[in-house]
Amino acid sequence: MPNEKRVRKSLEEILIPGAMRSPVQLNLVREIIISDQKVNINLASAALNPGIQDWLKSQISGNISQLPGVSQINVNFVESTPKEINEVSHVIAVMSGKGGVGKSLVAALLSIALARQRKEAGILDADITGPSIPKIFGLGNVRPSSSETGILPVLSKLGISIMSINLLLEHEDDAVVWRGPIISKVIQQFWEDVLWGKLDYLIVDLPPGTADAPLTVMQTLPVSGVVIVFSPQELAAMVVKKAVRMADQMKIPILGVVENMSYLTLPGSGEKLELFGKSRGQEMARAAGAPLLAQIPVDPELARLCDQGKIERYSSEILDNLNQNFIKALSLKAKQD
């Protein structure tokens, strides 16, 4: 006699084309009814086009039929939208007061560190007019699958779910010339119309500044906390305080700050050269009332991997420390809540 545990385990072995995640991971399983030797499975139809639905029916029937005691299998699809079935435990916004400080880089590194801990992680690229996430993950030629009810995010090599406007453009260098309200609407659609499924963490890569797009994210999404990125230049440090004030006004906790391009380690001597001025890490941590999560150096190897779309191959002690400090900051926030 089959049981629900065995049926779910069998469903976990099926990877949906395009998303490369199982119906269980995408939270599509609505109901499993087992009666005598008959198994009825109801799945959400969200973001699955008819071709994928037919394929999924065939795969599920083939897998479940191999279970002992199963004589009949029925797979039905229930009309639904991604918004109705997505379960995201933590939404983390990565923001900066100005552009060019490495915000997308930090968003990518956080998601990579989480994925290596076997956490289900995703990236929502909310930098609509300046998206760089697909490029650094090597997804320039990938297009997401979609249906009338939603879009399936693209999966990176490590299993990170990614959605970016660049994945929908015909050419990655096409300009997105949209006004603020349209950009805000697209960000909202990326949250509501993309089938994220079950995620432990969704990292939101915000555009720089404190205008429409960051405001949309903080008002529309259930943001658990903010990570603020800056570089050592005095100008960049100054605008950090604007981002801090915005987060405070929106009553969203700041989990920590990250100083990027903090220094360059000279080959041979190991001396740290502060290319862009003296570090302001501790100063900005005090201004934010949050811990300094990491001081990321100028690393030619990291730059090379980003250019080649192979950032997931990057490994360093700095990345390990960033991850540990980030998880610690989340744990402290949970205790405070």
PAGU-564110 format. One record per residue (C-alpha): x, y, z. Coordinates in steps of 0.5 Angstrom, whole numbers, plus 500, padded with zeros to 3 digits. Layout:
<rs>
R | X | Y | Z
...
</rs>
This chain:
<rs>
R | 500 | 500 | 500
R | 503 | 507 | 498
R | 503 | 512 | 503
R | 504 | 520 | 502
R | 511 | 520 | 504
R | 513 | 515 | 499
R | 509 | 519 | 494
R | 513 | 526 | 496
R | 519 | 523 | 495
R | 518 | 520 | 488
R | 516 | 527 | 486
R | 522 | 530 | 489
R | 526 | 526 | 484
R | 523 | 530 | 478
R | 526 | 536 | 476
R | 521 | 541 | 472
R | 525 | 543 | 465
R | 527 | 550 | 465
R | 526 | 551 | 473
R | 530 | 545 | 474
R | 527 | 544 | 481
R | 522 | 539 | 483
R | 514 | 540 | 484
R | 515 | 540 | 492
R | 521 | 545 | 492
R | 516 | 549 | 487
R | 511 | 548 | 492
R | 506 | 546 | 487
R | 503 | 540 | 491
R | 497 | 542 | 493
R | 494 | 535 | 495
R | 495 | 528 | 495
R | 490 | 523 | 496
R | 491 | 515 | 497
R | 485 | 511 | 497
R | 486 | 503 | 496
R | 491 | 503 | 490
R | 489 | 509 | 487
R | 494 | 516 | 488
R | 491 | 522 | 486
R | 495 | 528 | 486
R | 493 | 535 | 485
R | 498 | 540 | 483
R | 498 | 548 | 482
R | 498 | 550 | 475
R | 502 | 557 | 476
R | 507 | 559 | 471
R | 507 | 552 | 468
R | 505 | 552 | 460
R | 501 | 546 | 457
R | 507 | 543 | 454
R | 510 | 543 | 461
R | 504 | 540 | 464
R | 503 | 534 | 460
R | 511 | 533 | 461
R | 510 | 533 | 468
R | 504 | 528 | 468
R | 507 | 523 | 464
R | 514 | 524 | 469
R | 509 | 523 | 475
R | 505 | 517 | 472
R | 512 | 514 | 471
R | 515 | 515 | 477
R | 509 | 513 | 482
R | 507 | 507 | 478
R | 514 | 504 | 480
R | 511 | 504 | 487
R | 509 | 498 | 490
R | 501 | 497 | 491
R | 500 | 503 | 486
R | 495 | 501 | 480
R | 492 | 508 | 478
R | 495 | 515 | 478
R | 491 | 521 | 477
R | 495 | 528 | 476
R | 490 | 534 | 476
R | 492 | 541 | 475
R | 489 | 547 | 480
R | 488 | 554 | 477
R | 493 | 558 | 481
R | 498 | 564 | 481
R | 505 | 564 | 484
R | 503 | 569 | 489
R | 498 | 564 | 492
R | 503 | 559 | 493
R | 510 | 562 | 494
R | 513 | 561 | 501
R | 519 | 565 | 502
R | 522 | 565 | 509
R | 527 | 571 | 509
R | 527 | 577 | 504
R | 533 | 581 | 504
R | 534 | 587 | 500
R | 541 | 589 | 498
R | 542 | 597 | 497
R | 547 | 603 | 496
R | 546 | 610 | 497
R | 550 | 611 | 490
R | 552 | 606 | 484
R | 558 | 603 | 482
R | 560 | 601 | 489
R | 559 | 593 | 488
R | 552 | 592 | 490
R | 550 | 587 | 485
R | 557 | 583 | 487
R | 555 | 583 | 494
R | 548 | 580 | 493
R | 551 | 575 | 488
R | 556 | 573 | 494
R | 551 | 572 | 499
R | 546 | 568 | 495
R | 552 | 563 | 493
R | 554 | 563 | 500
R | 547 | 561 | 502
R | 547 | 556 | 496
R | 553 | 552 | 499
R | 550 | 551 | 505
R | 544 | 548 | 502
R | 540 | 553 | 503
R | 534 | 555 | 498
R | 536 | 562 | 495
R | 534 | 566 | 490
R | 536 | 573 | 487
R | 530 | 578 | 485
R | 534 | 583 | 480
R | 530 | 590 | 482
R | 536 | 594 | 478
R | 531 | 594 | 472
R | 535 | 599 | 468
R | 542 | 597 | 470
R | 542 | 589 | 471
R | 548 | 585 | 472
R | 546 | 579 | 475
R | 545 | 575 | 469
R | 552 | 577 | 466
R | 556 | 575 | 472
R | 552 | 568 | 473
R | 553 | 567 | 466
R | 546 | 567 | 464
R | 546 | 571 | 458
R | 543 | 566 | 453
R | 538 | 563 | 458
R | 531 | 565 | 457
R | 526 | 563 | 462
R | 519 | 559 | 461
R | 513 | 562 | 462
R | 505 | 561 | 461
R | 499 | 566 | 462
R | 499 | 565 | 470
R | 507 | 567 | 471
R | 514 | 566 | 470
R | 519 | 560 | 472
R | 526 | 563 | 474
R | 532 | 561 | 471
R | 537 | 557 | 475
R | 544 | 558 | 476
R | 549 | 552 | 476
R | 549 | 552 | 484
R | 541 | 552 | 484
R | 540 | 559 | 485
R | 533 | 562 | 482
R | 534 | 568 | 478
R | 530 | 573 | 475
R | 532 | 579 | 472
R | 529 | 584 | 466
R | 536 | 582 | 462
R | 533 | 575 | 462
R | 527 | 577 | 458
R | 530 | 582 | 453
R | 532 | 580 | 446
R | 539 | 582 | 447
R | 543 | 583 | 454
R | 545 | 590 | 452
R | 538 | 593 | 450
R | 537 | 599 | 454
R | 531 | 599 | 458
R | 528 | 606 | 458
R | 522 | 606 | 462
R | 519 | 611 | 467
R | 519 | 610 | 475
R | 512 | 608 | 475
R | 513 | 602 | 470
R | 519 | 600 | 473
R | 516 | 599 | 480
R | 510 | 595 | 477
R | 516 | 590 | 474
R | 519 | 590 | 480
R | 512 | 588 | 483
R | 511 | 583 | 478
R | 517 | 580 | 479
R | 515 | 578 | 486
R | 508 | 576 | 485
R | 508 | 573 | 478
R | 515 | 569 | 478
R | 514 | 562 | 481
R | 519 | 562 | 487
R | 516 | 556 | 490
R | 519 | 555 | 497
R | 526 | 559 | 498
R | 529 | 560 | 505
R | 532 | 567 | 502
R | 530 | 571 | 497
R | 536 | 577 | 496
R | 533 | 583 | 492
R | 539 | 587 | 488
R | 536 | 594 | 489
R | 538 | 600 | 484
R | 542 | 605 | 487
R | 539 | 611 | 491
R | 532 | 612 | 495
R | 527 | 613 | 489
R | 521 | 609 | 486
R | 524 | 602 | 486
R | 527 | 602 | 493
R | 521 | 605 | 495
R | 517 | 600 | 492
R | 521 | 594 | 494
R | 520 | 596 | 501
R | 513 | 597 | 501
R | 511 | 591 | 497
R | 515 | 586 | 499
R | 516 | 583 | 506
R | 523 | 585 | 507
R | 526 | 582 | 513
R | 532 | 586 | 513
R | 537 | 591 | 509
R | 544 | 590 | 507
R | 548 | 596 | 505
R | 554 | 596 | 501
R | 559 | 602 | 500
R | 566 | 604 | 498
R | 571 | 607 | 502
R | 571 | 614 | 498
R | 568 | 620 | 502
R | 562 | 621 | 497
R | 560 | 614 | 498
R | 560 | 614 | 505
R | 556 | 620 | 506
R | 550 | 617 | 502
R | 550 | 611 | 506
R | 547 | 615 | 511
R | 541 | 617 | 506
R | 540 | 609 | 505
R | 540 | 608 | 513
R | 535 | 614 | 514
R | 531 | 611 | 509
R | 531 | 604 | 512
R | 529 | 607 | 519
R | 524 | 611 | 516
R | 521 | 604 | 513
R | 522 | 601 | 519
R | 526 | 595 | 516
R | 532 | 593 | 520
R | 539 | 594 | 518
R | 542 | 587 | 518
R | 549 | 590 | 517
R | 554 | 594 | 512
R | 559 | 591 | 507
R | 565 | 595 | 505
R | 567 | 593 | 498
R | 574 | 595 | 494
R | 576 | 596 | 501
R | 584 | 595 | 499
R | 588 | 591 | 495
R | 593 | 586 | 497
R | 600 | 587 | 494
R | 603 | 580 | 491
R | 609 | 578 | 494
R | 609 | 583 | 501
R | 602 | 582 | 502
R | 601 | 589 | 504
R | 594 | 592 | 504
R | 594 | 598 | 499
R | 588 | 602 | 501
R | 586 | 605 | 493
R | 580 | 609 | 495
R | 582 | 612 | 501
R | 582 | 610 | 508
R | 577 | 604 | 510
R | 570 | 607 | 513
R | 568 | 600 | 515
R | 567 | 601 | 523
R | 565 | 609 | 522
R | 559 | 606 | 517
R | 557 | 601 | 522
R | 556 | 606 | 527
R | 552 | 610 | 523
R | 548 | 604 | 521
R | 547 | 601 | 528
R | 549 | 595 | 525
R | 555 | 590 | 524
R | 560 | 591 | 519
R | 559 | 584 | 515
R | 565 | 584 | 511
R | 571 | 588 | 508
R | 571 | 586 | 501
R | 578 | 587 | 497
R | 580 | 589 | 490
R | 581 | 582 | 488
R | 583 | 581 | 480
R | 581 | 574 | 481
R | 574 | 575 | 483
R | 573 | 581 | 477
R | 576 | 576 | 472
R | 570 | 570 | 474
R | 565 | 576 | 474
R | 567 | 578 | 467
R | 567 | 570 | 465
R | 560 | 569 | 468
R | 563 | 564 | 473
R | 562 | 568 | 480
R | 560 | 561 | 483
R | 567 | 559 | 482
R | 569 | 564 | 487
R | 572 | 562 | 494
R | 575 | 566 | 499
R | 576 | 567 | 507
R | 573 | 573 | 506
R | 566 | 570 | 503
R | 566 | 565 | 508
R | 566 | 571 | 513
R | 561 | 575 | 510
R | 556 | 569 | 510
R | 558 | 567 | 517
R | 557 | 574 | 519
R | 550 | 575 | 515
R | 547 | 569 | 518
R | 549 | 571 | 525
R | 546 | 578 | 524
R | 540 | 574 | 522
R | 540 | 570 | 528
R | 540 | 576 | 532
R | 534 | 579 | 529
R | 530 | 573 | 530
R | 532 | 573 | 537
R | 530 | 581 | 538
R | 523 | 579 | 534
</rs>
